Amino acid sequence: MKLFTPKALVCIVALTATSAFAEPAKSLRHAEGATELRQSVFKLLGSNMGQLGAMAKGKIAFDATVAERNAKRINQLSLMIADYTKTDTSAFKVKTEALGAVWEKPLEFSQSIEKLTLASLNLQKVAATKNESAIKNAIGGVGKSCGGCHDVFKAE
Ligand code: HEC
């Protein structure tokens, strides 16, 4: 008996790469720990994107090598978001900007993650060409995917 066609297997693999099934936090302590780790991933994203944004705006010197390095980091970090957001902390009073929608709309959330994964991969490729205006455009694409998720899943 054939359980999975190769095509179905590809779909399963693709899904598990970007979505982790939510697990409710078991205690306030657990929720606080999970929140700290979750925010750490986003802080690192912010740190790497800050430099790219400043470059795109001409506030710091343009450097294609830094753009490529940061794009690679952002891409790797994007692959960690699903894992570090899978603990649903919404039942506890933790200091967070994550909206309940993160766990209420898992499909939409994983699609937002995937947009960042693809945009950062694109930036990585474009950065390798050293073409300044194309790189600045691709940085804009990454920024859009950050903002797109924040609009729906982050407070403020
Ligand atoms: C899939 C959704 C999603 C994507 C994509 C995303 N973010 Fe966020 N971001 C969030 C959520 C949710 C929070 C709130 C986390 C919390 O407070 O628990 C957040 C918080 C942050 C924070 C505040 C972290 C802190 O607690 O100090 C920064 C900075 C940030 N994001 C930057 C970025 C940047 C830059 C990108 C793109 C490179 C990005 N984010 C992409 C969902 C996303």
Residues whose N, C-alpha, C, O or C-beta is under 5 A from the ligand:
A	BS01	HEC	T35 R38 Q39 F42 K43 L45 G46 M49 T96 E97 A98 F109 S112 I113 L116 V142 S145 C146 C149 H150 F153 K154
